[in-house]
Amino acid sequence: MNGVPFNKVSVERVKIIRPILEFMKNKSLRSSIACFSSLICAFAISAQAAMPGKLLVVTVTKGFRHSSIPTAEKVLGELGQKSGAFTVDYVRNDQEMAEKMTLAALRQYDGVIFANTTGDLPLPDRQGFIDWVKSGKAFVAMHSGSDTFHGFPPYIEMLGGEFQTHHAQVAVECINQDTKHPATRHLDATFRVFDEIYIQKNFHREQVHGLLALNAHPNDKTPGDYPIAWCKMFGKGRVFYTSLGHREDVWDPDWTDKNGKRENSREVSQAYQKHILGGIQWALGLEKGDATPQTK
């Protein structure tokens, strides 16, 4: 043993091994370490879950341009900041769309909001965008988000409906179809709002989870199924749509026209903001909510 007596080596080995054996025998200590390790893992997972989502708000239009778009941009930014649930970046023109909505650029985002977009938007890769949402991202659209990509069926399929027409702005009593969903749980059995109400086509009730609806035509009152808001799973992605949001005083409780007037009360705007915030949080996976199509 290189001149070292055997018994001395044995003693040294015992000195090293004995503490290890004592450590292994101490079940309480091992349990404490295991518990501590679990807490570290849980903290890491919780911290990751608490990170705000990154959303891209798109307001590019190729058809009618709503005057409420600047208000929508402001409100969405404020909702993200106040809730801490998400941050927003904006796509307001073709150049920004070309730069921020390539498949490579989209990797940094958790979802996209189409806030009153219209027409055929110049997405760098339309099908690639649809597939990106389907892979597990959030897609949210307000009002004329359904008046977008009429000639692109994959978009209509993803959204769940397509704008057909509208008539004069009118006050309606929206039926709350899910009082537990984060987008509608703050509302009573009905939600009264004055807005431009869309009539949808290519809408299939069995493929979406209804949130708000009318049981009669908004203007002529003919009985029927007139969807207002819904959500759905799209592959691994989550889609939330509300057709409300034409008017500034739907979006913003502080907005007034040049005469200082508004049709909707502040309470209606505040309820609408909770409606879209809940929908966004659900789409990001931050809030639980049913997305199963109703049978009735």
Long-range contacts (C-beta under 8 A, 24 or more apart in sequence): 52-80, 52-84, 52-85, 52-86, 52-87, 53-85, 53-86, 53-87, 53-110, 53-111, 53-138, 53-284, 53-286, 54-86, 54-87, 54-89, 54-108, 54-109, 54-110, 54-111, 55-80, 55-86, 55-87, 55-88, 55-89, 55-109, 55-110, 55-111, 55-112, 55-113, 55-138, 55-140, 55-280, 55-284, 56-88, 56-89, 56-90, 56-91, 56-100, 56-101, 56-106, 56-109, 56-111, 56-112, 56-113, 57-88, 57-89, 57-90, 57-91, 57-112, 57-113, 57-115, 58-90, 58-91, 58-97, 58-101, 58-112, 58-113, 58-114, 58-115, 58-117, 58-121, 59-90, 59-91, 59-92, 59-115, 59-116, 59-117, 60-91, 60-92, 60-93, 60-94, 60-96, 60-97, 60-117, 60-121, 60-122, 61-116, 61-117, 61-118, 61-119, 62-118, 62-119, 62-120, 62-121, 62-122, 63-118, 63-119, 63-144, 63-147, 64-118, 64-144, 64-147, 65-118, 66-116, 66-143, 66-144, 66-246, 67-248, 68-116, 68-245, 68-246, 68-247, 68-248, 68-250, 68-251, 69-115, 69-116, 71-248, 71-251, 71-252, 71-255, 72-115, 72-116, 72-142, 72-245, 72-251, 73-115, 74-252, 75-251, 75-252, 75-273, 76-113, 76-115, 76-276, 79-273, 79-276, 79-277, 79-280, 83-277, 83-281, 85-277, 85-280, 85-281, 85-284, 85-286, 86-110, 86-280, 86-284, 88-113, 94-122, 97-121, 97-122, 97-123, 97-124, 98-122, 98-124, 101-129, 103-128, 103-129, 103-132, 106-132, 109-137, 110-137, 110-138, 110-284, 111-137, 111-138, 111-139, 111-140, 111-280, 111-283, 111-284, 112-137, 112-138, 112-139, 112-140, 113-139, 113-140, 113-141, 113-142, 113-280, 114-139, 114-140, 114-141, 114-142, 114-145, 114-148, 115-141, 115-142, 115-145, 115-245, 116-142, 116-143, 116-144, 116-145, 116-245, 116-246, 117-141, 117-144, 117-145, 117-147, 117-148, 118-144, 118-147, 118-148, 119-147, 119-148, 119-149, 120-148, 120-149, 120-150, 120-151, 120-152, 121-148, 121-149, 126-152, 126-154, 126-155, 127-154, 130-154, 130-155, 130-158, 133-158, 133-234, 133-235, 133-237, 133-239, 134-158, 134-234, 134-235, 134-236, 134-237, 135-235, 135-236, 135-237, 136-235, 136-236, 136-237, 137-237, 138-237, 138-238, 138-239, 138-240, 138-280, 138-283, 138-284, 138-285, 139-234, 139-237, 139-238, 139-239, 139-240, 139-283, 140-239, 140-240, 140-241, 140-276, 140-279, 140-280, 140-283, 141-239, 141-240, 141-241, 141-242, 142-241, 142-242, 142-243, 142-244, 142-245, 142-276, 143-196, 143-198, 143-242, 143-243, 143-244, 143-245, 143-246, 144-246, 145-241, 146-198, 146-200, 146-241, 146-243, 147-198, 156-202, 158-234, 158-239, 159-239, 159-241, 160-203, 160-204, 160-207, 160-208, 160-230, 160-232, 160-239, 160-241, 161-200, 161-201, 161-202, 161-203, 161-208, 161-227, 161-230, 161-241, 162-200, 162-201, 162-202, 162-203, 163-198, 163-199, 163-200, 163-201, 163-243, 164-198, 164-199, 164-200, 164-201, 165-198, 165-199, 166-196, 166-197, 166-198, 166-199, 167-197, 167-218, 167-219, 168-219, 169-194, 169-195, 169-196, 169-197, 169-246, 169-247, 169-263, 170-194, 170-195, 170-197, 170-218, 170-219, 172-197, 172-214, 172-218, 172-228, 173-214, 174-212, 174-213, 174-214, 174-228, 174-229, 175-212, 175-213, 175-214, 175-215, 176-211, 176-212, 177-210, 177-211, 177-212, 177-213, 177-294, 178-209, 178-210, 178-211, 178-289, 178-290, 180-289, 180-290, 181-209, 181-211, 181-231, 181-278, 181-282, 181-289, 181-290, 182-278, 182-279, 182-281, 182-282, 182-287, 182-288, 182-289, 183-211, 183-229, 183-231, 183-240, 183-242, 183-275, 183-276, 183-278, 183-279, 183-282, 183-289, 184-211, 184-212, 184-229, 184-275, 184-278, 185-278, 186-271, 186-274, 186-275, 186-278, 187-271, 187-275, 191-271, 192-268, 193-244, 193-250, 193-264, 193-268, 193-272, 194-247, 194-250, 194-263, 194-264, 194-268, 195-244, 195-245, 195-246, 195-247, 195-250, 195-264, 196-246, 196-247, 197-226, 197-228, 197-243, 198-243, 199-226, 200-226, 200-227, 200-243, 203-227, 205-293, 205-294, 206-293, 206-295, 207-232, 207-293, 208-232, 208-293, 209-290, 209-291, 209-292, 209-293, 209-294, 210-294, 211-242, 211-279, 212-242, 212-244, 229-275, 229-279, 231-279, 231-282, 231-283, 231-289, 231-291, 232-291, 232-293, 233-291, 238-282, 238-283, 238-284, 238-285, 238-291, 239-283, 240-279, 240-280, 240-282, 240-283, 242-275, 242-276, 242-279, 244-272, 244-275, 245-272, 245-276
